[in-house]
Amino acid sequence: MPRRPRSPLDDLPDVRDGLTRVERIILFVLHETQRELRGRNVPTAMLYGRVVERIDIGVPEFQRILQRLVGIQGGHTTPRPSPFSGPPDEDEA
């Protein structure tokens, strides 16, 4: 598949799920590669190589998007509130 130049529209989120075209390509290529590797983890360098065959993206932007997709900020996993916990008590806030 030939690589297509980036468009400003590539960064607009889709109304259906909020993913941009670039995020969708990264997730598609990740899924495709995981199937090829029979469910094993996909090395980041391998994923980047396959993504860059489809769209013009630099390493810093790729890493930033990938971290956002997997929920990592500043090298740490983003804590998510438990669905079982209620709102914080006023004393704790």
C-alpha positions as CSV (number, residue, x, y, z in Angstrom):
1,M,0.0,0.0,0.0
2,P,1.6,3.4,-1.0
3,R,2.2,5.9,1.7
4,R,-0.1,8.9,1.6
5,P,0.9,12.4,2.6
6,R,-0.6,13.7,5.8
7,S,-3.7,15.9,5.7
8,P,-4.9,18.3,8.4
9,L,-8.1,16.2,8.4
10,D,-6.0,13.2,9.6
11,D,-6.0,14.8,13.1
12,L,-9.8,15.3,13.4
13,P,-11.5,12.7,15.6
14,D,-14.2,10.6,14.0
15,V,-17.6,11.2,15.4
16,R,-18.3,7.4,15.7
17,D,-15.5,6.6,18.2
18,G,-13.3,9.7,18.6
19,L,-10.3,8.1,16.9
20,T,-8.2,10.1,14.4
21,R,-7.1,8.5,11.2
22,V,-3.6,8.1,12.5
23,E,-4.8,6.4,15.7
24,R,-7.0,4.1,13.6
25,I,-4.0,3.1,11.4
26,I,-1.9,2.4,14.4
27,L,-4.5,0.2,16.0
28,F,-5.3,-1.6,12.7
29,V,-1.6,-2.3,12.1
30,L,-1.2,-3.4,15.7
31,H,-4.1,-5.9,15.4
32,E,-2.9,-7.1,12.0
33,T,0.7,-7.7,13.4
34,Q,-0.6,-9.4,16.6
35,R,-2.5,-11.9,14.4
36,E,0.5,-12.5,12.3
37,L,2.6,-13.2,15.5
38,R,-0.2,-15.4,16.9
39,G,-1.1,-13.2,19.7
40,R,2.4,-12.4,21.0
41,N,3.4,-8.9,21.9
42,V,4.4,-6.6,19.0
43,P,7.8,-4.8,19.5
44,T,7.4,-1.0,19.2
45,A,10.1,-0.8,16.5
46,M,8.3,-3.4,14.4
47,L,4.9,-1.6,14.8
48,Y,6.5,1.7,13.9
49,G,8.1,0.3,10.8
50,R,4.8,-1.1,9.6
51,V,2.9,2.1,10.4
52,V,5.4,4.3,8.6
53,E,4.8,2.2,5.5
54,R,1.2,3.5,5.5
55,I,1.5,7.1,6.8
56,D,4.1,9.8,7.2
57,I,4.7,10.0,11.0
58,G,7.8,10.7,13.1
59,V,8.9,8.7,16.0
60,P,8.0,11.2,18.7
61,E,4.5,11.6,17.4
62,F,4.1,7.9,17.0
63,Q,5.2,7.3,20.6
64,R,3.0,10.0,22.0
65,I,-0.1,8.6,20.2
66,L,0.8,5.0,21.2
67,Q,1.3,6.0,24.8
68,R,-2.1,7.8,24.8
69,L,-3.8,4.7,23.3
70,V,-2.4,2.3,25.9
71,G,-2.9,4.8,28.8
72,I,0.7,5.6,29.7
73,Q,1.7,9.1,30.7
74,G,5.2,10.1,31.5
75,G,6.3,6.5,31.7
76,H,3.7,5.5,34.2
77,T,0.3,3.8,33.7
78,T,-2.5,6.3,34.0
79,P,-4.6,5.4,37.1
80,R,-8.3,4.9,36.3
81,P,-11.0,5.2,38.9
82,S,-12.6,2.0,39.9
83,P,-16.2,1.6,38.5
84,F,-17.1,0.3,42.0
85,S,-16.0,3.4,43.9
86,G,-18.5,6.2,44.5
87,P,-17.8,9.9,44.4
88,P,-15.0,11.1,46.8
89,D,-16.1,12.1,50.2
90,E,-16.0,15.9,50.8
91,D,-13.5,15.4,53.6
92,E,-11.1,13.7,51.2
93,A,-11.3,16.2,48.4
